[in-house]
Amino acid sequence: MIGIFAAIVALVFAWSVSTYNRFVRLKNMMAEAWSGIDVQLKRRVDLIPNLVETVKGYATHEKDLFEKVASCRAQSVSAGTVKEQAAAETALTASLRTLFAVAEAYPELKANENFLDLQKSLGEIEDQIQMARRYYNGTVRENNVLVDSFPSNLIARLSGFAKGDFFELEDAGERKAPQVRFN
């Protein structure tokens, strides 16, 4: 009888350790995934001043737009949480769309090699951001399922593991990467 009890205790202990370690792995994967998003967002933020300066050379009377883009860029850099970052990215994407819409009115700008290179780089970065978001959200989903599922939710509560926030854009229309190609 003692042997059966010891075996049950050993199995419960092994399961608990395994589940705890899975939570630790997912927590680290979420941090790694967020780091991937952060790197791509930083690349985009670093590209924006060059883009604005190039457009400024042609569209000098668009001061309000340039200030809006700079403000949105600053919000993106200073965002602290996943929700703040998502809100900042929504605003930044909208301001970039406006910037490219203004650029449409300047044929010389659309033909500028520097502008075309920046445009291409931004498109590539947007693709990388989308992939990084997908990976992050997949990791958060896996963590959240484990946090909510019985009996792993017991380990989560005892160990302080919590659900993660998905990186979602506020406006459903913003879910697409901005169109940055002029044809």
C-alpha positions in Angstrom: 0.0 0.0 0.0 2.8 2.4 0.9 4.5 1.6 -2.5 1.3 2.6 -4.4 1.0 5.8 -2.4 4.7 6.6 -3.0 4.3 6.0 -6.7 1.3 8.3 -6.9 3.1 11.0 -5.0 6.1 10.6 -7.3 3.9 10.8 -10.4 2.2 14.0 -9.1 5.5 15.5 -8.2 7.0 14.6 -11.6 4.0 16.1 -13.4 4.2 19.2 -11.2 7.8 19.8 -12.0 7.2 19.1 -15.7 4.3 21.5 -15.8 6.3 24.2 -13.9 9.2 23.8 -16.3 6.8 24.1 -19.2 5.5 27.4 -17.8 9.1 28.6 -17.4 9.8 27.6 -21.0 6.8 29.5 -22.3 7.5 32.6 -20.3 11.0 32.7 -21.8 9.6 32.0 -25.3 7.2 34.9 -24.9 10.0 37.2 -23.8 12.1 36.0 -26.8 9.1 36.5 -29.2 8.5 40.0 -27.8 12.2 40.8 -28.3 11.8 39.8 -32.0 8.9 42.2 -32.3 10.8 44.9 -30.5 13.8 44.5 -32.9 11.7 44.9 -36.0 9.8 47.9 -34.5 13.1 49.5 -33.7 14.3 48.9 -37.3 11.1 50.6 -38.5 11.4 53.5 -36.1 15.0 54.0 -37.1 13.9 54.2 -40.8 11.2 56.8 -40.3 13.4 59.9 -39.9 15.1 59.2 -43.2 11.8 58.7 -44.8 10.4 61.9 -43.4 13.5 63.9 -44.4 13.2 62.6 -48.0 9.6 63.5 -48.2 10.3 66.9 -46.6 12.6 67.8 -49.4 9.6 67.7 -51.8 6.6 68.4 -49.6 7.9 71.3 -47.5 4.4 72.6 -46.6 3.3 69.4 -44.9 4.6 70.4 -41.4 1.6 69.1 -39.4 2.0 65.7 -41.0 5.7 65.5 -40.2 5.0 66.5 -36.6 2.3 63.8 -36.4 4.7 61.2 -37.7 7.4 62.3 -35.3 4.9 62.2 -32.4 3.7 58.7 -33.3 7.3 57.6 -33.6 8.0 58.9 -30.1 5.0 57.1 -28.7 6.2 53.9 -30.3 9.6 54.2 -28.8 8.3 55.0 -25.3 5.5 52.4 -25.1 6.0 50.1 -22.1 3.3 47.4 -22.3 2.1 45.2 -25.1 -1.2 47.1 -25.2 0.6 50.5 -25.3 2.8 49.3 -28.1 -0.2 48.0 -30.1 -1.9 51.4 -29.7 1.3 53.3 -30.7 1.8 51.0 -33.7 -1.8 51.6 -34.8 -1.2 55.4 -34.7 2.2 55.1 -36.4 0.9 53.0 -39.2 -1.9 55.5 -39.8 0.5 58.4 -40.0 2.7 56.5 -42.4 -0.2 55.8 -44.6 -0.9 59.5 -44.7 2.7 60.3 -45.4 2.7 57.9 -48.4 -0.6 59.4 -49.6 1.0 62.8 -49.6 4.0 61.4 -51.5 1.6 60.3 -54.2 1.2 64.0 -55.1 4.9 64.4 -55.9 6.0 62.5 -59.0 9.6 63.6 -58.6 9.6 62.1 -55.1 8.1 58.8 -56.3 11.0 58.6 -58.7 13.6 59.4 -56.1 16.0 56.5 -55.7 16.5 57.1 -52.0 12.7 57.2 -51.4 12.2 54.0 -53.4 14.9 52.3 -51.3 13.3 53.5 -48.1 10.0 52.4 -49.3 11.3 48.9 -50.1 13.0 48.6 -46.7 9.8 49.6 -44.9 7.9 47.0 -46.8 10.4 44.3 -45.8 10.3 45.5 -42.2 6.5 45.3 -42.2 6.7 41.7 -43.3 9.2 40.9 -40.6 7.0 42.6 -38.0 4.0 40.6 -39.1 6.0 37.3 -38.8 7.3 38.3 -35.4 3.7 39.2 -34.2 2.5 35.9 -35.4 5.2 34.0 -33.5 4.6 36.0 -30.4 0.8 35.6 -30.4 1.3 31.8 -31.0 3.5 31.6 -27.9 1.0 33.7 -25.9 -1.8 31.4 -27.0 0.1 28.3 -25.9 0.8 29.9 -22.5 -2.7 31.1 -22.1 -4.2 27.6 -22.8 -1.9 26.1 -20.2 -2.8 28.8 -17.7 -6.5 28.2 -18.2 -6.5 24.4 -18.5 -7.1 22.1 -15.6 -5.0 20.8 -13.8 -2.1 23.0 -15.1 -4.0 26.1 -13.9 -3.3 24.9 -10.3 0.5 25.1 -10.9 0.0 28.5 -12.6 -1.8 29.9 -9.6 0.6 28.5 -7.1 3.7 29.7 -9.0 2.3 33.1 -10.1 2.2 32.4 -13.9 -0.3 34.5 -15.7 -1.9 34.9 -19.1 0.0 37.0 -21.6 -1.4 39.8 -23.7 -1.8 39.3 -27.4 -0.2 41.9 -29.6 -3.4 43.1 -31.4 -4.0 46.2 -33.4 -6.9 48.3 -32.2 -8.5 49.0 -35.5 -9.4 46.0 -37.6 -8.6 48.0 -40.7 -5.0 48.4 -39.4 -4.4 44.7 -39.4 -2.9 44.9 -42.9 0.6 46.1 -43.4 0.6 49.6 -45.0 0.7 49.7 -48.8 4.0 51.3 -49.6 4.4 50.6 -53.3 3.6 53.2 -56.0 2.6 51.8 -59.4 
